[in-house]
Amino acid sequence: MPKEILLPELAESVVEGEILKWLVEEGASVERDQPIVEVMTDKVTVELPSPYAGRLARRLVKEGDVVPVHAAIAVIEESGEVTAPAAEPALAAVGAVSARQAVQNSAESPATVHVDLPVTAQEERSIVESGVKEDKGDESSLFKAFGGDEQIRVPTGLGRAQEAGASESAASAHGRVLAVPAARQLARELGVDLAEVRGSGPNGRVRVADVHHFAAARSVPQAKAAPSSPGAGMPVPPVQYRTPKGYEALETRTPLRGMRRAISNQMLASHLYTVRTLTVDEANLSKLVALRGRLRDAAEAGGAKLSYLPFIFKAIATALRKYPSLNTSFDEATQEIVHKQYFNLGMAVATDAGLIVPVVRDVDRKSVLQLAREILDLGTRARDGKLTPDEMSGSSFSVTNIGSIGALFSFPIINVPDAAIMGVHSIVKRPVFDENDQVVPGHMMYLSLSFDHRLVDGAEAARFCKEVIRLLENPETLLLEAI
């Protein structure tokens, strides 16, 4: 019998993936474990192998579609089999969505998963089946897009409130609108009825950004759209782009997809769910510059490229032990501060596809030389697109080395759900006073610390920076931190 290929759960926190590229055409033969499709999840692109051998009878989703995990994306049939009518695979595209998984992270970032409603798999299947029965005979209404034309497709029966121009949020088996906990809280604060909000999450689940967009749209006048115009009756976006007259032929458009979409979601999450504050200080790295110069050749002989980052990582991990509030996260759903006893540093890496943040784990347990090797490896594989989802999650603090491309100063965006991120900048040689009040050349570098003021007080952030600076200005101390 025909076999469905489901989108697997590629990492614990991944609940959906974007179909980037089909590698096999419909009707083509496939071998077991042959890659058939490229999928992007949380800035990581992976090739999914076929779990079966046979013929790719149908592709149930298109390139650009965003589908939930455990949803069917294709049908494989063995030789001599005949596939079912087109309507059945269409239903399979809905798939057995993971029943107890709902995304909630500071604005749906991939690092955290929380349960929203206690819906069992049997209950969720009954929702799907009831929706199919109600829409039977009208294949054109079987699927509705929500959150945009290219979003996940779900049966209209999942949320009957979508009828007659009502909202497109989905209702659970208990009659409640499916929404992440933080979205419910925000809706209460803004006086928004969740039943009126179009949900953009899996199964029509309402996310935090959906509530913000609805509230913003409600605050501006509604445009009078012609009855036949696309999007008639929909709220007007708070910011509308219009092409300048006479420049129509000089513009092109591309959908917000792939890496840029993932970056956009993460930046929106940081904007909505951190109280960003900046503190800036400077360090005299003259001793560190000299030490690195003495050790560089020996490190390269040991297979490591010794940059300044391993020393900076060690200094940050050591300082985080002394000022633990910067090594926390805020759980929006439970309103709890999460204190972490591990030191995993996210490392911002610029690639041709966009900015990604692989994670160097257990920095406090590794020597400077070990960190140099790992930083080089992660950076290289990040630029080659060869990171795994696990290597992109689990940070407790982040670092962005904007100085590597010449920047003197920046205001880094917090990598939610981390409490803080430190920007390190160009090392500039300029005159400074030494301990004898003599003017001498100094290798100076600005450090800019962005932190969430809900979790970190300004005084503690400043003391943390001073501790990092103390360690960097006395780099021999960092060599004693190695195990």
ChimeraX attribute file (.defattr): number of C-alpha atoms within 10 A of each C-alpha:
attribute: neighborCount
match mode: 1-to-1
recipient: residues
	/A:1	12
	/A:2	17
	/A:3	17
	/A:4	22
	/A:5	24
	/A:6	22
	/A:7	22
	/A:8	16
	/A:9	15
	/A:10	17
	/A:11	15
	/A:12	13
	/A:13	23
	/A:14	21
	/A:15	25
	/A:16	26
	/A:17	26
	/A:18	26
	/A:19	23
	/A:20	20
	/A:21	15
	/A:22	18
	/A:23	13
	/A:24	16
	/A:25	14
	/A:26	15
	/A:27	14
	/A:28	11
	/A:29	16
	/A:30	22
	/A:31	14
	/A:32	11
	/A:33	12
	/A:34	16
	/A:35	17
	/A:36	19
	/A:37	20
	/A:38	18
	/A:39	25
	/A:40	22
	/A:41	23
	/A:42	26
	/A:43	25
	/A:44	21
	/A:45	21
	/A:46	19
	/A:47	16
	/A:48	20
	/A:49	16
	/A:50	20
	/A:51	16
	/A:52	19
	/A:53	16
	/A:54	21
	/A:55	22
	/A:56	24
	/A:57	24
	/A:58	20
	/A:59	22
	/A:60	19
	/A:61	21
	/A:62	15
	/A:63	15
	/A:64	20
	/A:65	17
	/A:66	23
	/A:67	29
	/A:68	27
	/A:69	22
	/A:70	20
	/A:71	23
	/A:72	26
	/A:73	25
	/A:74	24
	/A:75	24
	/A:76	26
	/A:77	22
	/A:78	18
	/A:79	11
	/A:80	9
	/A:81	13
	/A:82	11
	/A:83	17
	/A:84	12
	/A:85	8
	/A:86	11
	/A:87	12
	/A:88	10
	/A:89	22
	/A:90	22
	/A:91	19
	/A:92	18
	/A:93	27
	/A:94	23
	/A:95	23
	/A:96	18
	/A:97	22
	/A:98	17
	/A:99	17
	/A:100	14
	/A:101	19
	/A:102	25
	/A:103	27
	/A:104	26
	/A:105	26
	/A:106	27
	/A:107	26
	/A:108	23
	/A:109	25
	/A:110	28
	/A:111	22
	/A:112	18
	/A:113	18
	/A:114	18
	/A:115	15
	/A:116	18
	/A:117	19
	/A:118	13
	/A:119	16
	/A:120	13
	/A:121	14
	/A:122	10
	/A:123	15
	/A:124	20
	/A:125	17
	/A:126	14
	/A:127	18
	/A:128	21
	/A:129	15
	/A:130	16
	/A:131	19
	/A:132	21
	/A:133	11
	/A:134	14
	/A:135	16
	/A:136	13
	/A:137	11
	/A:138	10
	/A:139	12
	/A:140	9
	/A:141	13
	/A:142	21
	/A:143	20
	/A:144	16
	/A:145	16
	/A:146	23
	/A:147	16
	/A:148	9
	/A:149	10
	/A:150	16
	/A:151	18
	/A:152	27
	/A:153	23
	/A:154	24
	/A:155	27
	/A:156	25
	/A:157	24
	/A:158	25
	/A:159	25
	/A:160	17
	/A:161	18
	/A:162	21
	/A:163	11
	/A:164	7
	/A:165	11
	/A:166	14
	/A:167	19
	/A:168	28
	/A:169	29
	/A:170	33
	/A:171	22
	/A:172	21
	/A:173	18
	/A:174	11
	/A:175	9
	/A:176	12
	/A:177	25
	/A:178	29
	/A:179	33
	/A:180	24
	/A:181	23
	/A:182	24
	/A:183	24
	/A:184	21
	/A:185	16
	/A:186	16
	/A:187	20
	/A:188	12
	/A:189	9
	/A:190	12
	/A:191	10
	/A:192	18
	/A:193	15
	/A:194	24
	/A:195	21
	/A:196	17
	/A:197	27
	/A:198	24
	/A:199	26
	/A:200	23
	/A:201	28
	/A:202	27
	/A:203	28
	/A:204	28
	/A:205	26
	/A:206	29
	/A:207	28
	/A:208	27
	/A:209	19
	/A:210	22
	/A:211	25
	/A:212	18
	/A:213	15
	/A:214	21
	/A:215	18
	/A:216	15
	/A:217	17
	/A:218	15
	/A:219	11
	/A:220	13
	/A:221	11
	/A:222	13
	/A:223	12
	/A:224	11
	/A:225	13
	/A:226	10
	/A:227	9
	/A:228	7
	/A:229	8
	/A:230	9
	/A:231	11
	/A:232	14
	/A:233	15
	/A:234	14
	/A:235	18
	/A:236	20
	/A:237	16
	/A:238	14
	/A:239	9
	/A:240	6
	/A:241	6
	/A:242	7
	/A:243	10
	/A:244	8
	/A:245	6
	/A:246	7
	/A:247	8
	/A:248	10
	/A:249	7
	/A:250	7
	/A:251	8
	/A:252	6
	/A:253	5
	/A:254	5
	/A:255	9
	/A:256	12
	/A:257	18
	/A:258	22
	/A:259	20
	/A:260	15
	/A:261	15
	/A:262	22
	/A:263	18
	/A:264	13
	/A:265	18
	/A:266	23
	/A:267	18
	/A:268	16
	/A:269	22
	/A:270	22
	/A:271	16
	/A:272	15
	/A:273	19
	/A:274	24
	/A:275	16
	/A:276	20
	/A:277	19
	/A:278	19
	/A:279	16
	/A:280	17
	/A:281	13
	/A:282	15
	/A:283	20
	/A:284	22
	/A:285	22
	/A:286	19
	/A:287	16
	/A:288	19
	/A:289	17
	/A:290	11
	/A:291	14
	/A:292	16
	/A:293	13
	/A:294	11
	/A:295	12
	/A:296	15
	/A:297	14
	/A:298	13
	/A:299	18
	/A:300	14
	/A:301	9
	/A:302	11
	/A:303	13
	/A:304	21
	/A:305	20
	/A:306	23
	/A:307	17
	/A:308	17
	/A:309	19
	/A:310	24
	/A:311	23
	/A:312	20
	/A:313	27
	/A:314	27
	/A:315	23
	/A:316	26
	/A:317	24
	/A:318	20
	/A:319	21
	/A:320	23
	/A:321	16
	/A:322	12
	/A:323	17
	/A:324	16
	/A:325	21
	/A:326	26
	/A:327	26
	/A:328	22
	/A:329	22
	/A:330	22
	/A:331	17
	/A:332	19
	/A:333	19
	/A:334	10
	/A:335	9
	/A:336	10
	/A:337	14
	/A:338	13
	/A:339	14
	/A:340	14
	/A:341	13
	/A:342	18
	/A:343	23
	/A:344	22
	/A:345	26
	/A:346	26
	/A:347	24
	/A:348	21
	/A:349	19
	/A:350	17
	/A:351	14
	/A:352	8
	/A:353	13
	/A:354	14
	/A:355	16
	/A:356	24
	/A:357	23
	/A:358	25
	/A:359	25
	/A:360	22
	/A:361	20
	/A:362	15
	/A:363	23
	/A:364	23
	/A:365	16
	/A:366	17
	/A:367	18
	/A:368	28
	/A:369	21
	/A:370	15
	/A:371	25
	/A:372	23
	/A:373	18
	/A:374	19
	/A:375	22
	/A:376	17
	/A:377	12
	/A:378	20
	/A:379	20
	/A:380	15
	/A:381	13
	/A:382	23
	/A:383	17
	/A:384	12
	/A:385	17
	/A:386	13
	/A:387	20
	/A:388	18
	/A:389	21
	/A:390	15
	/A:391	17
	/A:392	21
	/A:393	23
	/A:394	21
	/A:395	25
	/A:396	27
	/A:397	27
	/A:398	28
	/A:399	25
	/A:400	22
	/A:401	20
	/A:402	19
	/A:403	18
	/A:404	12
	/A:405	10
	/A:406	12
	/A:407	14
	/A:408	16
	/A:409	17
	/A:410	20
	/A:411	17
	/A:412	23
	/A:413	21
	/A:414	28
	/A:415	25
	/A:416	30
	/A:417	29
	/A:418	25
	/A:419	26
	/A:420	31
	/A:421	28
	/A:422	25
	/A:423	22
	/A:424	26
	/A:425	23
	/A:426	19
	/A:427	21
	/A:428	16
	/A:429	14
	/A:430	11
	/A:431	13
	/A:432	14
	/A:433	11
	/A:434	11
	/A:435	6
	/A:436	6
	/A:437	8
	/A:438	10
	/A:439	12
	/A:440	10
	/A:441	15
	/A:442	19
	/A:443	18
	/A:444	19
	/A:445	22
	/A:446	22
	/A:447	25
	/A:448	22
	/A:449	26
	/A:450	24
	/A:451	27
	/A:452	27
	/A:453	16
	/A:454	13
	/A:455	19
	/A:456	20
	/A:457	14
	/A:458	15
	/A:459	10
	/A:460	14
	/A:461	24
	/A:462	15
	/A:463	14
	/A:464	23
	/A:465	23
	/A:466	17
	/A:467	19
	/A:468	21
	/A:469	24
	/A:470	16
	/A:471	21
	/A:472	25
	/A:473	17
	/A:474	15
	/A:475	23
	/A:476	14
	/A:477	14
	/A:478	19
	/A:479	13
	/A:480	10
	/A:481	16
	/A:482	15
	/A:483	9
